[in-house]
């Protein structure tokens, strides 16, 4: 079998993974990309020089939003807290006895 050399993720999958990594269980979150900009003169293979804008990615992260949007995920759904994962709710002592 061939070895995988690239794996692509959607923006929502990246947000979900970062929420889990940070232990965040509530709120609407989406990825955050911080760009920089720099200008240089670049010479092409045809020996012509052009002014060029370079736009590096400086940081990747997540940002909380007050309302859902097309790029956000709900942390309570994609990364529920441990009590919600087990489906447990607080019950009285008498309710636990059988």
KASUL-V819621 format. One record per pair of residues at least 12 apart in sequence whose C-alpha atoms are under 6 Angstrom apart, sorted by the first residue. I is the first residue (numbers start at 1). GAP is how many residues later the second one is. D is the distance in Angstrom with one decimal. If there is no record, write none. Layout:
# KASUL-V819621
i/gap/d
I/GAP/D
I/GAP/D
This chain:
# KASUL-V819621
i/gap/d
15/15/5.5
15/16/5.4
25/50/4.9
25/51/5.0
25/54/5.5
25/55/5.5
25/56/5.7
26/49/4.7
26/50/4.8
27/47/5.8
27/48/5.6
28/36/5.7
28/37/5.3
28/40/5.8
28/44/5.9
28/45/5.5
28/46/4.6
29/34/5.5
29/35/4.4
29/36/5.8
29/43/5.0
29/44/5.4
30/32/5.4
30/33/5.5
30/41/5.7
30/42/4.2
31/30/5.6
31/31/4.2
32/28/5.7
32/29/4.8
32/30/4.9
32/31/5.8
33/26/5.9
33/27/4.8
34/24/5.5
34/25/5.1
35/21/5.8
35/22/4.7
35/23/5.4
36/19/5.5
36/20/5.4
37/17/5.7
37/18/4.6
38/15/5.7
38/16/5.1
39/13/5.6
39/14/4.6
40/12/5.3
